[in-house]
Each structure stands twice: as structure tokens, then as C-alpha cells.
């Protein structure tokens, strides 16, 4: 059996990007996925500046020069930050590398030895590699995590409409619209509208629960979206393109001393307060690939090399930041619609670069604590009291963030 340097499980954007980066560094790389040619959906989105920083601007299918955030009282906050919807085919082309050996298969078992690891596929065949990277998503059975299962989830139901007239700006992406949805249901928890003009009288609308424990039923979100669009006088023809999503916002963090390196959702890289994942993971591709390539070149043991990869993804300051972000997410979880509006009004009142950095998801704990204190200072007394009560209930993440801030 031939031994590959690195075997990447999963052929989505994050696994493909890392496999390509490793191949470009001269390593032999194989990639296994049950459906490696499955089209990537055109639902991936990103802030335009983050896309440009990664050299991926040409993968955008559409761009909007600005974004809008709508408070529960109907006030529109104009965010002078462009947004882009990625074209799945362009993104795949940009991230692929010709020397990656892409294989069809479903991994059912992984075993580890001193100098290599083996995977067994559902059809009984095997593959061997020095290292295994798991990029199969948050449900991966091969990455060991430390802590209780996820409790909080983000769920959304969306669809495309054609020949549509909508009372929203056509040159802006409606990032979040927190106005009441007008649907009659018994769940008091707030949801928001995501509205994306696609051109030619086509729109994509989505109703989203930002964070909930437990997750809302998708059928309820569909009904809320229908009621919201009817209230706003949106008329158009449902044109398919349905999107349903449900993923954990607080997955347990990974154990950093294990023989498999997780990547993307499998490494719990999701932003606990926004659900963002793709751009943060793509920013980690180069440093992780460098660490793995250096370890192999130095002849280190697979376990040590994987440990190096985990340290790139989760150094102590980012682990502290993750716990601090989860503290913030729990605060959002407890807010009603009016409280969310007041919180976000304070959030977007701080210096724009600060809220952009917060949304990135890869700030160390010290700078992150500084931003959270800025939001606290910009909040009204009622919001400050709520944030303070949350902090008193679980003070350790915030105290560690402030300690790192003071140390810097």
C-alpha cells in the first residue's frame, strides 16, 4: 500500500483549500469524499474586503457596495462595507490544485500507528497516510472534542424568488432585518430576515434564528418568512433554490493532543456569535499548511506534527477568545427582540474597524475584550445591566480576556 504524506477527508471548500496548499508545498496529498464532484452551492457569502485579502475577489458571483442592518424599530443602519455572494464553480476552481489525488469514497474507520494512519472505506478498500486531516464538518466522528455536546444552534430557511418586487434597496445586501415577522406562533424568540437582491427582479430571502437553544423548527421559520414578506408587500414567484441549514454555535472545543487534525467546522472554528466560518478557516490555510510541511520536512512524528497544526488553529490566546465569544453568544441567547436591537445599536456605534475585527472570529482574547468593553460603554443602562448580570453569572471568560488585555 502506497503511503501518502497527507490524507484530507472532505472535499468542501475548506478541505479543498488546505489540500491544494499542501500540494503546492511539494507534499503528496489525497482527498477522499463520498461525492467529490458534487456542486458547491452559490450560498457561500463573505465581506468583500475579507475576500480581497485572500486574493479571492474573482470568485464572487455578485457584489453589493454596502450592507444594511435594520433595528426592530425599523431604523436602518447603513454599513459601509461591501458584501459578496460567491460563485460555487469559481470558488472551486480557485481553490483546487491539479496534483491533489481526489478519490471517491466514504471513510468508516480510522486507525493510527507510530509512523502512519490508515482509513478504511465503506467498500472495504484502505488508504494510508502519514497524517490525516478531517474537514468533513461539525458531525465528524474522527475528531475528539472536550466538553458537553452543543446546546445552541443557528437555523435558517430561505428560497429564491423570480419576477419579484420588494421594498428593499437593490444596491445593498440586507444583512439583518430584526423587525417583527408578523407570524402567529407561540415561540417568543426573535428571528431576522436576510435579503439579497440577485438582479433581474430575482431575490433570495431567508429567515434565520441567530442562536437558539433548542433550535427552532424549520417549518416555523418558513412560515415566519412568508408572513414577513406578505406584510412588506413582496410579490414574486417562488423559484426553488431552497436553503435549509442547522449547525451548532457552541460545539465543544477539540482536544489538542490527538492523532487527527480537524479543519473548518470539524475543528470547531465557527464564530459562536455570528455563525461565520468560511473566511476564518481560509485565513488559517497557509499557516496550517506551513506547519504541516515543516514537520514532515524535519522528520517529526505524525503525532507531533498534528499537535503543531492544532497549536496553529488553537493557541492559548484564541482558546481564551473562543470562551469569551461564547460568553457573548450566551448573552444574545437570553435577549428578546427589543434588547437585541439596543445591543446591536451599541455594537455598530463603536469604531467600524472594531466591529469588523469582532466579526472576523480570529482576534486574540485581549483585543476582543477591549472591543466588548467598548460595546458595554456605548450601551444604555438597561443593556449594561443585562451584560453585567451575564458576566457575574460566568465571570471567568471575561476576566481572562481583561487579564490578557492588561498584559498587552
Phi, psi and omega in degrees: 000126178288138180259120177274151176300306184222134176249122180256123177268123181106133182239032171280187183301317185289317178295320179294318180296317181290319178301317179295318180296322178292318178296323180292344178265013174089009180270152173276127188228132172242149182229128183241134180205144179296335180214070187295339180264004180301131181298142173277135182290156177273034181259350178293134180226163181199156169294139187300320182292326178292322178296317180296321181297334179267002181072027185245020183302327183288352178275354180287132174275325179214153177226150173233129187292344180211170180231156179237139175238124185250121179286162180303331179278003178094352179292131182261123174264119179275115179262113183281064179217122183289156182228150183225141170259127185276144174272120186303319181292316179296320180296316179299315180300319182291329186265343185284160174225134187296335185272359175282129179275100183271126184237146176271129177167161177241119182283128181246343183207142177231134176231150186237143178231180186298320186245359183197175175227152179236147173239146175247133181266166182300333180273005177094347179286162182232158174219148183234143178209159176291321181226152175238131174247128181256114177236041186264003176108180188290346180266012182304132177271358188256356177254127181274130179242157185245113177131174181290161178299162180302143178248330186249141187225153167251130179229151181206149173227125182218166181201159176266148178230141178247163181048048191253136171249126182223143183275040181239158180298138180268353179252015181220149173267123179280097189295308176212130176238104188267010176299155180300148187271343177075002178280148178263102175215168186268357181274116184280352186289139185282151172227168182226162177264136171247120184234126185232111176286126185259359181088155179060036179063026174253141179223154169241125179240143180214137174257130189228135165266112186301312178203132183209147177220103003279176179289147176289157175288137181297326177297324177295318178297321177298316180294321177296319179297315180299317180294320180296313182294323177295318179300321182276001179075023178286126175232137181180176182258126174301129188234030178075213181062037183291139174238128173235130178218149178204116181213155184285140176263344181228052179298148177301143180288150184285152169288131188270357176239084180212161187279351179247136176264120174277158179211142182071224181298329179295340178260011179060039182274002181297142177287120187293343183251353181229333185089359179294144182214314194299308185294320178299317180293318180295328176292337180274351185301306185298309181296325177292315179299320178299316181296317180293318179297318180295319180295320178292318179298327181277354179074026180285164181289151179306319181298318180293322180293317178298320178299321177299318179298318178296324180292330175293316182287320188227066171292164184306321183291331177279330173296317176297321179296320179298318179293325178291319177296323179291327172301314178296322180294321178296327177295315177298322183301328185270358186269145170271182187299316181296318180293322177299318179300315180294323179296311183290331176298319176290321182299313182277358175276344179283174182301132187306320181296330180292313180289331175295317179296320179299317182290342183294324178087357181238028174280140172295166187298321182299302176300326179295318178297323179299316180296318181295325176290327176295318178296319179300316181294328182277353183276158173286171184299318182297317179292321177300319180297317179296317179295321180295318178298321177297317180295322178292329180288330181212075190283342191299313180301317181291320180296320178294322177296317179295322178297318177293325177297316180294325181292334181270000000 
